[in-house]
Amino acid sequence: MIHFLRYSFIGLINTAIHCLVFYILYFFDFKQYICNFLGFSCAVIFSYFMNVKYNFKASQSIKNFMLFYLLMGTLSLIIGYSADYFSLYPLYTLILSSVVSLVLGYTLSKYFVFRG
């Protein structure tokens, strides 16, 4: 349970980074799938290294990082593309992306990426 709480706290900061990048890009008329993916990319780099150091206390591995990035990045693109396709309001895109990323990201992190 403590891992999930730490993961959630790091996730709050991660979400702030994601939202900030998303809205800056959206302000400049980028499509939501690009905004979501690039916001995610900035946030996931922060999140991965914070979780390596403070949460899962695992060693850094480019293979593990790439696995995490590919799985979660693909999900981010799918959510962003779907938001563009269905003309969702950007806030809904961020909320959906954040909720799905919290649950799926934690599961992937704990059992696959940072497994000890």
Secondary structure as GFF3:
##gff-version 3
##sequence-region A 1 116
A	DSSP	alpha_helix	2	27	.	.	.	ID=ss1
A	DSSP	alpha_helix	32	50	.	.	.	ID=ss2
A	DSSP	pi_helix	51	55	.	.	.	ID=ss3
A	DSSP	alpha_helix	62	85	.	.	.	ID=ss4
A	DSSP	alpha_helix	90	108	.	.	.	ID=ss5
A	DSSP	pi_helix	109	113	.	.	.	ID=ss6
###
